[in-house]
Amino acid sequence: MASSARARGLGAELRQLRKSANLEAQDVGSRLGWSKSTMSRAESGARRIDEADVSAILAIIGVTGQERERLLNMAREIDQPGWWETSDSGLPAQLKALLSFEKDAVRISEGAVTLVPGLLQTASYTRALMLGGGVPEDAVEARVAVRRGRQDIIFQKNPVELTALVDEGVLMREIGGPEIMSEQLRYLADTAELPNVDMRLLPFSAHPGVDGSFLLLDFPKVRSIVHIEHHRSSAFLDEPDDVAAYARLRDNLMSTACNPEHTVRTLKAYAEKWESESS
């Protein structure tokens, strides 16, 4: 299953580690007896790599200790469906893979039932969210920068198509205070006007059956992936039946959501409400 989420995630991590070691793909590939294209396919997940391959790559780029063992374990389980990881750091354990998948996706659909989607958060909202969640102050700004950096895919020359389904409760849940909420909702309203963004509000009157947030990523040549995240664990789901279930959920949410024009009006109305509370 060379195109599984686990294989593609492993490849993405190896690519990032290689770049951090200031090595070119051709340099590493030649030491393995591989062509540049073979190395590229391994890093994209298109070529299956086993534990011995990964061990050799890690030796070349100088990865040791617990990080080496974690990546070798990924290689051992590369054919297993799905991919769960837990983390004590407060950051998604699969962040490198998520960043890579988001950059490769042509369409991203996000269902947000508790918080503003990560791809649409302002820096102030993210900062308040992290501080309120107990992230150490000296680590907050780096994490804010990572989250903001993820948003480049929305504004670049060939941007991703983003479908954002936001529960109305998100607009009422105070994060950081009225001024931050007003700024965040104004930002959502402005972003919703972009041609590549389809933002829909899920009103309180709707009961679509969603029980948690999710991220559905569609790619041009490989099968789609779903990412779900909890407090200390996250997962990529890539089995066709699992992905299809979330695609149906997205479509069901779209059928019960407000249209884009009503969504923008509601965002602006809630922004004005928060502004009145901050004055």
TORRO-340753 format. One line per 2 residues: number of its first residue (from 1); their letters; for each residue y negated, x, z of C-alpha. Coordinates in Angstrom, 1 decimal. Each point is the difference from the previous one (the first is absolute). Example, Ala and Ser with C-alpha at 12.3 -4.5 7.8 and 13.67 -1.06 7.14 Angstrom:
! residues 2
1 = as = 4.5 12.3 7.8 | -3.4 1.4 -0.7 .
This chain:
! residues 279
1 = ma = 0.0 0.0 0.0 | -2.5 2.7 -1.1 .
3 = ss = -2.9 -2.5 -0.3 | 0.5 -1.5 3.5 .
5 = ar = -3.0 -0.1 2.4 | 1.7 2.7 2.1 .
7 = ar = 0.4 2.3 -3.0 | -3.5 -0.5 -1.2 .
9 = gl = -1.4 0.4 3.5 | 1.9 3.3 0.4 .
11 = ga = -1.3 1.2 -3.3 | -3.6 -0.9 1.0 .
13 = el = 0.3 1.9 3.3 | 1.5 3.1 -1.8 .
15 = rq = -2.8 0.0 -2.5 | -2.7 -0.2 2.7 .
17 = lr = 1.7 2.8 2.0 | 0.2 2.1 -3.1 .
19 = ks = -3.7 -0.5 -0.7 | -0.9 0.8 3.6 .
21 = an = 1.9 3.3 -0.5 | -2.2 0.7 -3.1 .
23 = le = 3.1 0.1 -2.3 | 0.2 -1.4 -3.5 .
25 = aq = 3.0 -2.2 -0.9 | 1.0 2.5 -2.7 .
27 = dv = 0.1 2.8 2.6 | 2.3 -1.8 2.3 .
29 = gs = 2.1 -1.4 -2.8 | 0.5 3.5 -1.5 .
31 = rl = 1.4 1.3 3.3 | 2.4 -2.8 0.0 .
33 = gw = 1.0 0.5 -3.6 | -1.7 -3.2 -1.0 .
35 = sk = -2.4 -0.7 -2.8 | -3.5 -1.3 0.8 .
37 = st = 1.0 -3.5 -1.2 | 3.1 0.0 2.2 .
39 = ms = -2.1 0.9 3.1 | -2.5 -2.8 -1.0 .
41 = ra = 2.8 -2.5 -0.3 | 1.3 1.0 3.4 .
43 = es = -3.4 -0.5 1.6 | -0.5 -3.4 -1.6 .
45 = ga = 3.5 -1.2 1.1 | 1.2 -0.3 -3.5 .
47 = rr = 2.5 2.8 0.5 | 2.5 -0.2 2.8 .
49 = id = -0.1 2.9 2.4 | 2.5 0.7 2.7 .
51 = ea = -0.2 1.6 3.4 | 0.7 3.5 -1.5 .
53 = dv = -2.9 -0.4 -2.5 | -2.4 -1.1 2.8 .
55 = sa = 1.1 2.8 2.2 | -0.8 2.5 -2.7 .
57 = il = -3.3 -1.5 -0.8 | -1.0 0.0 3.7 .
59 = ai = 1.0 3.6 0.3 | -2.2 1.0 -3.0 .
61 = ig = -3.1 -1.9 1.3 | 0.6 1.1 3.6 .
63 = vt = 0.7 -3.3 1.9 | 2.0 0.5 3.2 .
65 = gq = 0.9 -1.7 3.3 | -0.1 -3.8 0.5 .
67 = er = -1.8 -0.7 -3.3 | 2.8 1.8 -1.9 .
69 = er = 2.7 -2.0 1.8 | -1.8 -3.3 -0.6 .
71 = ll = -0.2 0.7 -3.7 | 3.6 1.2 -0.2 .
73 = nm = 1.0 -3.3 1.8 | -1.9 -1.9 -2.7 .
75 = ar = 2.0 1.9 -2.6 | 3.3 -0.8 1.7 .
77 = ei = -0.8 -3.7 0.0 | -1.7 -0.1 -3.4 .
79 = dq = 2.4 -2.7 -1.4 | -0.5 -2.4 2.9 .
81 = pg = -1.9 -3.2 -0.7 | -3.4 -0.4 1.6 .
83 = ww = -1.7 2.6 2.2 | -1.0 -0.5 3.6 .
85 = et = -1.7 2.6 2.2 | -1.6 -0.1 3.5 .
87 = sd = -2.9 2.0 1.3 | -1.7 0.8 3.3 .
89 = sg = -3.1 1.4 -1.7 | -1.8 -3.3 -0.7 .
91 = lp = 0.1 0.9 -3.7 | 2.6 -1.5 -2.4 .
93 = aq = 2.9 2.4 -0.2 | 0.1 -0.5 -3.8 .
95 = lk = -3.7 0.5 -0.6 | 0.4 2.7 -2.6 .
97 = al = 2.4 -2.1 -2.0 | -2.3 -3.1 0.3 .
99 = ls = -2.9 1.9 -1.3 | 2.0 1.2 -3.0 .
101 = fe = 1.4 -3.5 -0.7 | -3.5 -1.5 0.1 .
103 = kd = -1.3 2.6 -2.5 | 2.9 -0.8 -2.4 .
105 = av = -0.1 -3.8 0.3 | -1.6 -2.1 -2.7 .
107 = ri = -0.2 -3.1 2.2 | -0.1 -0.3 3.8 .
109 = se = 0.3 -3.3 1.8 | -0.8 -0.1 3.7 .
111 = ga = 0.5 -2.9 2.4 | -2.1 0.4 3.1 .
113 = vt = 0.5 -2.4 2.9 | -1.5 1.9 3.0 .
115 = lv = -2.5 2.7 -1.3 | -2.0 0.8 -3.1 .
117 = pg = 2.2 1.7 -2.5 | -0.1 3.8 0.4 .
119 = ll = -1.1 0.5 -3.6 | -3.1 -2.2 0.7 .
121 = qt = -1.1 1.2 3.4 | -3.4 1.5 0.6 .
123 = as = -0.2 3.2 2.0 | -1.6 -1.7 3.0 .
125 = yt = 2.8 -2.7 0.1 | 2.7 2.7 -0.3 .
127 = ra = -1.6 2.1 2.7 | -0.4 -2.9 2.4 .
129 = lm = 3.6 -1.1 -0.7 | 1.4 3.5 0.8 .
131 = lg = -2.1 0.5 3.1 | 1.1 -3.4 1.2 .
133 = gg = 3.6 0.9 -0.7 | -0.1 3.1 2.2 .
135 = vp = -0.2 2.7 -2.7 | -1.5 3.2 1.5 .
137 = ed = -3.7 0.4 -0.8 | 0.5 3.4 -1.5 .
139 = av = 2.5 -1.4 -2.5 | -1.9 -3.1 -1.0 .
141 = ea = -2.3 1.4 -2.7 | 2.8 1.8 -1.9 .
143 = rv = 2.0 -3.3 -0.1 | -3.1 -2.0 -1.1 .
145 = av = -0.4 2.5 -2.8 | 3.6 -0.4 -1.1 .
147 = rr = -0.3 -3.8 -0.1 | -3.3 0.1 -1.9 .
149 = gr = 1.5 2.5 -2.4 | 2.8 -2.4 -0.8 .
151 = qd = -2.7 -2.4 -1.4 | -0.8 2.3 -2.9 .
153 = ii = 2.7 -1.6 -2.1 | -2.1 -3.2 0.0 .
155 = fq = -3.2 1.6 -1.4 | 1.3 2.7 -2.3 .
157 = kn = -0.3 0.0 -3.8 | 3.4 -1.7 -0.5 .
159 = pv = 0.2 -2.0 3.2 | 3.0 -1.7 1.5 .
161 = el = 0.2 -3.8 -0.1 | -0.3 -1.2 3.6 .
163 = ta = 1.0 -3.4 1.2 | -1.2 -0.5 3.5 .
165 = lv = 1.2 -3.1 1.9 | -2.0 -0.2 3.3 .
167 = de = 0.7 -2.5 2.8 | -3.1 -1.9 1.2 .
169 = gv = 0.8 1.2 3.6 | -0.8 3.6 -1.1 .
171 = lm = -3.6 -1.1 -0.6 | -0.3 -1.3 3.5 .
173 = re = 1.8 2.8 1.9 | -2.7 2.2 1.4 .
175 = ig = 0.5 3.7 -0.6 | -2.8 2.3 1.3 .
177 = gp = -2.6 -2.7 0.5 | -2.1 -2.4 -2.1 .
179 = ei = -1.9 2.6 -2.0 | 3.2 1.8 -1.1 .
181 = ms = 1.6 -3.4 -0.9 | -3.0 -1.0 -2.0 .
183 = eq = 0.0 3.3 -1.9 | 3.7 -0.3 -0.6 .
185 = lr = -0.1 -3.6 -1.4 | -3.0 0.9 -2.2 .
187 = yl = 2.0 2.9 -1.4 | 3.0 -2.3 -0.7 .
189 = ad = -2.3 -2.5 -1.8 | -1.5 2.8 -2.2 .
191 = ta = 3.5 1.5 -0.7 | 1.3 -3.4 -1.0 .
193 = el = -2.4 0.0 -2.9 | 1.7 3.0 -1.7 .
195 = pn = 2.0 -0.9 -3.1 | 3.1 1.8 1.3 .
197 = vd = 0.0 -1.8 3.4 | 1.4 -3.5 0.5 .
199 = mr = -0.8 -0.9 3.6 | 1.2 -3.3 1.4 .
201 = ll = -0.6 -1.6 3.4 | 2.9 -1.7 1.7 .
203 = pf = -1.6 -2.9 1.9 | 1.1 -1.4 3.3 .
205 = sa = 1.2 -3.1 -1.8 | 2.5 2.0 -1.9 .
207 = hp = 3.5 0.6 1.4 | 1.7 2.3 -2.5 .
209 = gv = 2.7 1.3 2.3 | -1.2 3.6 0.2 .
211 = dg = 0.9 1.7 3.3 | -1.5 3.4 -0.5 .
213 = sf = -2.1 2.3 -2.2 | 1.5 1.7 -3.0 .
215 = ll = -0.8 2.3 -2.9 | 1.7 -0.5 -3.4 .
217 = ld = -0.4 2.8 -2.5 | 0.8 -0.4 -3.7 .
219 = fp = 0.4 3.0 -2.3 | 0.1 0.4 -3.8 .
221 = kv = 3.4 1.5 -0.4 | 1.9 -0.2 3.3 .
223 = rs = 0.9 -2.9 2.2 | -2.4 -1.5 2.5 .
225 = iv = -0.1 0.9 3.7 | -1.0 -1.9 3.1 .
227 = hi = -1.6 1.7 3.0 | 0.0 -1.6 3.4 .
229 = eh = -1.5 1.5 3.2 | 0.3 -0.7 3.7 .
231 = hr = -1.4 1.7 3.0 | 2.4 2.9 0.1 .
233 = ss = 2.1 -0.4 -3.1 | -0.4 -0.6 -3.7 .
235 = af = 2.2 -0.6 -2.9 | 0.3 0.1 -3.8 .
237 = ld = 2.2 -2.6 -1.5 | 1.3 0.5 -3.5 .
239 = ep = 3.1 -2.1 -0.4 | -0.7 -2.5 -2.8 .
241 = dd = 0.8 -3.1 2.2 | -2.4 1.2 2.7 .
243 = va = -2.8 0.8 -2.5 | 0.5 -3.4 -1.8 .
245 = ay = -0.3 -1.8 3.3 | -3.4 1.5 0.7 .
247 = ar = -1.1 -0.6 -3.6 | 0.8 -3.7 0.5 .
249 = lr = -1.9 0.1 3.3 | -3.0 1.4 -1.8 .
251 = dn = 0.2 -2.7 -2.6 | 0.3 -2.7 2.6 .
253 = lm = -3.0 1.4 1.9 | -2.0 0.0 -3.3 .
255 = st = 0.8 -3.7 -0.5 | -1.3 -1.0 3.4 .
257 = ac = -3.0 2.4 0.1 | -3.6 -0.8 -0.7 .
259 = np = -1.3 0.9 -3.5 | -2.1 3.2 -0.3 .
261 = eh = -3.4 -1.8 0.0 | 0.8 -2.0 3.2 .
263 = tv = 1.3 3.2 1.5 | -3.2 1.9 -0.6 .
265 = rt = -2.1 -2.9 1.4 | 2.1 -0.1 3.1 .
267 = lk = -0.2 3.7 0.5 | -3.8 -0.1 -0.2 .
269 = ay = -0.2 -3.0 2.4 | 2.1 1.8 2.6 .
271 = ae = -2.2 3.1 -0.5 | -3.1 -2.0 0.7 .
273 = kw = 1.7 -1.5 3.1 | 0.7 3.5 1.3 .
275 = es = -3.6 1.1 -0.9 | -1.4 -2.9 2.1 .
277 = es = 2.1 1.2 3.0 | -1.3 3.5 -0.3 .
279 = s = -3.7 -0.9 0.0 .
